[in-house]
């Protein structure tokens, strides 16, 4: 008797099934726990089937990172300003923790993959646009350092949130609202600086 997952594979959905299983494993056990053989078992296909789509574990992690950067770029692009891009950053990390873990560990994947490079470039452009939209007094003299400051704030907050290190400090606050408050402390609008 053919299982539902095997029928899905024969309809061309094996790649998605393996990616979904990989994301589940990464979320619960971390990227080190990934095994193509285990993912094939979870998807109900032969142990060699995942290699057809990903070649090896590094190829699978490259696909996870590329997909993550594409989703990340989409999330950032819709934000109207730098603060809301930071909120989108935090929201992305909270809703896509497996992608987030892999994306920022380039030793796990092929950094020269064309799909990954294109998606990462889109995300970088979206982040940089948020900094360039700040008034000069709000970003200082060096746009790149302002970008690093914004990235550090959003990434640090998201990482601390995901690892449970903000539980006491948050005191039940909504993470997105807490991030908005933090961003307001760091990137003070021009009017408030002059007051």
C-alpha positions as CSV (number, residue, x, y, z in Angstrom):
1,X,0.0,0.0,0.0
2,X,1.3,3.5,-0.9
3,X,1.5,6.0,1.9
4,X,0.3,9.6,1.5
5,X,3.9,10.9,1.6
6,X,5.0,8.5,-1.2
7,X,2.1,9.7,-3.4
8,X,3.1,13.3,-2.7
9,X,6.6,12.5,-3.8
10,X,5.4,11.0,-7.1
11,X,3.5,14.2,-7.7
12,X,6.7,16.2,-7.4
13,X,6.5,17.5,-3.8
14,X,9.5,15.6,-2.4
15,X,11.7,18.7,-2.3
16,X,9.2,20.6,-0.2
17,X,8.5,17.6,2.0
18,X,12.3,17.2,2.7
19,X,12.6,21.0,3.4
20,X,9.7,20.9,5.7
21,X,11.0,17.9,7.6
22,X,14.5,19.6,7.8
23,X,12.9,22.8,9.2
24,X,11.1,20.7,11.9
25,X,14.4,19.0,12.9
26,X,16.3,22.3,13.0
27,X,13.7,24.0,15.1
28,X,13.6,21.2,17.7
29,X,17.2,19.8,17.6
30,X,19.3,22.3,15.7
31,X,21.1,22.0,12.3
32,X,23.7,19.5,13.6
33,X,20.9,16.9,14.0
34,X,20.1,16.9,10.2
35,X,20.6,13.6,8.4
36,X,19.4,13.0,4.8
37,X,18.6,9.4,5.7
38,X,16.4,10.4,8.6
39,X,14.7,13.1,6.5
40,X,14.0,10.4,3.8
41,X,12.5,8.2,6.5
42,X,10.3,11.0,7.7
43,X,9.1,11.8,4.2
44,X,8.5,8.1,3.5
45,X,10.9,7.7,0.6
46,X,14.1,5.8,-0.1
47,X,17.2,7.0,1.7
48,X,18.7,8.1,-1.7
49,X,15.7,10.2,-2.8
50,X,16.7,13.5,-1.0
51,X,20.1,13.4,-2.7
52,X,18.3,13.8,-6.0
53,X,17.2,17.3,-5.0
54,X,19.9,18.4,-2.6
55,X,23.0,16.2,-3.4
56,X,24.1,16.3,0.2
57,X,23.5,17.8,3.6
58,X,25.3,21.0,2.7
59,X,23.0,21.3,-0.3
60,X,20.0,20.9,1.9
61,X,21.2,23.6,4.3
62,X,22.0,25.9,1.3
63,X,18.4,25.5,0.2
64,X,17.1,26.3,3.7
65,X,19.3,29.4,3.9
66,X,18.3,30.5,0.4
67,X,14.6,30.1,1.2
68,X,15.1,31.8,4.5
69,X,16.8,34.9,2.9
70,X,14.0,35.1,0.3
71,X,11.3,35.0,3.0
72,X,13.3,37.5,5.0
73,X,13.7,39.9,2.1
74,X,9.9,39.7,1.5
75,X,9.3,40.5,5.2
76,X,11.7,43.5,5.3
77,X,10.5,45.0,2.0
78,X,7.0,45.7,3.2
79,X,8.2,47.7,6.2
80,X,7.8,51.5,5.9
81,X,10.9,52.6,7.9
82,X,13.9,51.4,9.8
83,X,12.1,50.8,13.0
84,X,9.5,48.7,11.3
85,X,12.2,46.8,9.4
86,X,13.6,45.9,12.8
87,X,10.2,44.8,14.0
88,X,9.9,42.7,10.8
89,X,13.4,41.2,11.5
90,X,12.3,40.2,15.0
91,X,9.0,38.8,13.7
92,X,10.8,36.8,11.0
93,X,13.1,35.3,13.6
94,X,10.2,34.3,15.8
95,X,8.1,32.8,13.0
96,X,11.0,31.2,11.1
97,X,13.4,30.1,13.8
98,X,15.0,27.2,11.7
99,X,15.7,29.5,8.7
100,X,17.0,32.1,11.1
101,X,19.5,29.7,12.7
102,X,20.9,28.5,9.4
103,X,21.0,31.8,7.5
104,X,23.5,33.3,9.9
105,X,25.8,30.3,10.1
106,X,27.5,30.5,6.6
107,X,29.8,27.6,7.5
108,X,26.7,25.3,7.2
109,X,26.0,26.1,3.5
110,X,27.5,27.0,0.1
111,X,27.9,30.7,0.3
112,X,28.4,31.0,-3.5
113,X,25.0,29.5,-4.4
114,X,23.2,31.8,-6.9
115,X,19.8,31.5,-5.3
116,X,21.2,32.3,-1.9
117,X,23.3,35.2,-3.2
118,X,20.2,36.8,-4.9
119,X,18.0,36.4,-1.9
120,X,20.6,37.7,0.5
121,X,21.2,40.7,-1.7
122,X,17.5,41.5,-1.7
123,X,17.5,41.3,2.1
124,X,20.6,43.5,2.4
125,X,19.1,46.1,0.1
126,X,15.9,46.2,2.2
127,X,18.0,46.7,5.4
128,X,20.2,49.4,3.8
129,X,17.1,51.3,2.5
130,X,15.8,51.6,6.0
131,X,19.1,53.3,7.1
132,X,19.3,55.6,4.1
133,X,15.7,56.8,4.8
134,X,16.8,58.1,8.2
135,X,17.5,61.8,8.5
136,X,21.3,62.5,8.7
137,X,21.2,63.4,12.4
138,X,19.4,60.0,13.0
139,X,22.1,57.9,11.4
140,X,25.4,59.8,12.1
141,X,28.2,60.4,9.6
142,X,28.7,56.8,8.5
143,X,25.8,55.1,6.8
144,X,27.5,51.7,7.0
145,X,28.1,52.0,10.8
146,X,24.5,53.1,11.2
147,X,23.5,49.9,9.3
148,X,25.7,47.8,11.5
149,X,24.1,49.4,14.6
150,X,20.6,48.7,13.3
151,X,21.5,45.2,12.3
152,X,23.2,44.5,15.6
153,X,20.1,45.8,17.6
154,X,17.6,43.7,15.6
155,X,19.7,40.6,15.3
156,X,20.8,40.7,18.9
157,X,17.3,41.2,20.2
158,X,15.9,38.4,17.9
159,X,18.7,36.0,19.0
160,X,18.2,36.8,22.7
161,X,14.4,36.4,22.3
162,X,14.8,33.0,20.5
163,X,17.2,31.6,23.1
164,X,14.9,32.6,26.0
165,X,17.4,35.1,27.4
166,X,14.9,37.9,27.5
167,X,12.2,36.2,29.6
168,X,12.8,38.1,32.8
169,X,13.4,41.4,31.0
170,X,10.3,41.2,28.9
171,X,8.0,40.8,31.8
172,X,5.2,39.7,29.5
173,X,5.7,42.5,27.0
174,X,4.9,42.0,23.3
175,X,8.4,41.5,21.7
176,X,7.5,43.7,18.7
177,X,6.5,46.6,21.0
178,X,9.6,46.1,23.1
179,X,11.8,46.3,20.0
180,X,10.0,49.5,18.9
181,X,10.9,51.0,22.2
182,X,14.5,49.9,22.1
183,X,14.9,51.2,18.5
184,X,13.5,54.5,19.6
185,X,16.2,54.7,22.3
186,X,19.0,54.1,19.8
187,X,17.8,55.9,16.6
188,X,16.4,59.1,18.0
189,X,14.5,61.2,15.5
190,X,16.1,64.6,14.6
191,X,13.4,66.6,16.4
192,X,14.0,64.9,19.7
193,X,17.8,65.3,19.4
194,X,17.5,69.1,19.0
195,X,15.0,69.5,21.8
